[in-house]
Amino acid sequence: MITSLLVANRGEIACRVFRTCRELGIRTVAVHSDADENALHARVADTAVRLPGATPAETYLRGDLIVKAAVASGADAVHPGYGFLSENADFARAVIDAGLVWIGPPPEAIEAMASKTRAKELMGIPSLQRERVTEGDLPVLVKAAAGGGGRGMRVVRRLDELDAALEGARAEAASAFGDGEVFVEPYVEGGRHVEVQVLADTHGTVWALGTRDCSLQRRHQKVIEEAPAPGLSEALEAELHALAVRAAGAVDYVGAGTVEFLVAGDRAHFLEMNTRLQVEHPVTEAVFGIDLVALQIQVAEGRELENDPPRARGHAIEARLYAEDPATDWTPQTGTLHRLSVPESVRLDTGYESGDPIGVHYDPMLAKSVAHAPTRAEAIRRLAGALERATVHGPTTNRALLVASLRHEEFTTARMDTGFYDRHLSELTEPAYDPHAPLAAALADARVRPSRFGGFRNVPSQPQVKRYAMGDEEHEVRYRHARAGLEADGVRVVHADARLVVLEVDGVQRKFEVARYGDQVYVNATALTALPRFPDPAAQHAPGSLLAPMPGTVVRVAEGLTAGAAVKAGEPLLWLEAMKMQHKIAAPLTGTLTALHAVTGQQVEVNALLAVVEPT
């Protein structure tokens, strides 16, 4: 029996595994980088072990240090989580060689399936070779052979873009997974991403636990997932199950894994087998009423599965909440997560608590929210409503995108495919700010910081004026201290204190919950920034200034680029790496590069001046 388990991972997945371990009475061990010393997964574990590393991103790729940590802490088993070393056969062998229980498939199965190129060969599906790609093969998809999460992936629609896509994918894959191998495959337009959860024991039983649809992806990174995949024919679903069981049987698979397909019409195209637990596993757990982590542990202990899996009941949908800003092309955001909570009607898996910092070194996913209901329509309604009412105070997130996506007709009628965001992203990310939010913020602030005149006076005075930034717009609001309390034009102030403002607008009372953290103000779901009465001229930047949209590292500057060069609007000038992904910084206009401050290898903070382009 396993008595002490180390999770070779961080964040949300480590906390998720620890939760099951606590229920089973298993002692937990966390590992952490220096950047994660006070992270939630290190705080909630019974024991935490520091992993020294050259950089925070490399720390969790040091299998030798993790095995030493397991032995030193007295752990008798290791769970890899997902990402990092979860699909590294050498790491699995090192764990086993140290006399520890490996909560995962045999190393030989990982080797056979963890590389997408070898997995395709095993299933009899050839990959395209770079030198053989022709115009007739386009569009194609460049993918990392190892890992997942959309990293190391590029769609290529022009042959002259292929080499650059290969170079960028290799660099991103090497940074995220420690393996720069990439390959090329045909890109199927209009397909759906459908996958099958498998679970196998050491006695020959393989479960196919239904299907999941993960078609809503942005930049090849899953955003919304659901189980079961809607609209599949019985014949196609049976074929997917059979192919998944065949893939598991082909490598004598043990443990939890996922077989992924691209479905176009009634045809299923094998993509890969992930030899680990998936981020989206909670939707399968909800539908089948099981704990996949507990089952992984039971299988690793040698116990048998029942002949048949439990019956599926209802529908479950998961949405991934990311710290990213649509106004800056979805760049990852950092800062303090002041408060995070969702209604109890949904499940929340997260690696953060209110007050935790969101750093630059790791994936920007803050949490996963999961709703389960008897029908798909009810699950959609429950999850969209919960996200809309969620409290998310901190860095900008994709919360509005999630709510709008769940309520989009193409999704509610199950007509979505992997091109959903290519078609609808702009309409789904249009700002929807509450026009009364600035006034509510000002009235709440008035209760915290009364006017220097002491509130109401018999002699009429000028209105109080406050300014707020809401999105990319500035709003000036005015209110007055009257005998009956606070007043403002166009509304009736029913109630105002530091945390709650009630306004009557056109005869309807509306409640506004207000929270303030320094200059950041949150009014219901609207984020505001309190501005000084008179702007500081020194804070302005010259037109054409390129500012760092996030903290990160300059990993590349365009070849031969120097001050004085002529550049075109949209031309890539440099690349920043943050949260394990590379972000292209392009010229904002056509003109002359008058200053280049960025240097390869340089660490920059958000809003650091990288370069200046003046119009021709």
Secondary structure, DSSP 8 states (H G I E B T S, - for coil): ---EEEESS-HHHHHHHHHHHHHHT-EEEEEE-GGGTTSHHHHHSSEEEE---SSHHHHTT-HHHHHHHHHHHT--EEE--SSTTTT-HHHHHHHHHTT-EESS--HHHHHHHHSHHHHHHHTT---B-GGG--GGG-SEEEEESS--TTTT-EEE-SGGGHHHHHHHHHHHHHHHHS---EEEEE--TT-EEEEEEEEE-TTS-EEEEEEEEEEEEETTEEEEEEES-TT--HHHHHHHHHHHHHHHHHTT--EEEEEEEEEETTEEEEEEEE-S--TTHHHHHHHHT--HHHHHHHHHTT----SS-----SEEEEEEEE-EEGGGTTEE--EEE-EEE--TTSEEEES--TTEEE-SSS--EEEEEEEEESSHHHHHHHHHHHHHH-EEESS--SHHHHHHHHTSHHHHTT---TTHHHHHHHHHTS----TTHHHHHHHHHHHHS--TT-S--SS----EEEEEEETTEEEEEEEEEETTEEEBTTBEEEEE-SSEEEEEETTEEEEEEEEEETTEEEETTEEEEEE-SS--GGG---TTEEE-SSSEEEEEE-TT--TT-EE-TT-EEEEEEETTEEEEEE-SSSEEEEEE---TT-EE-TT-EEEEEEE-
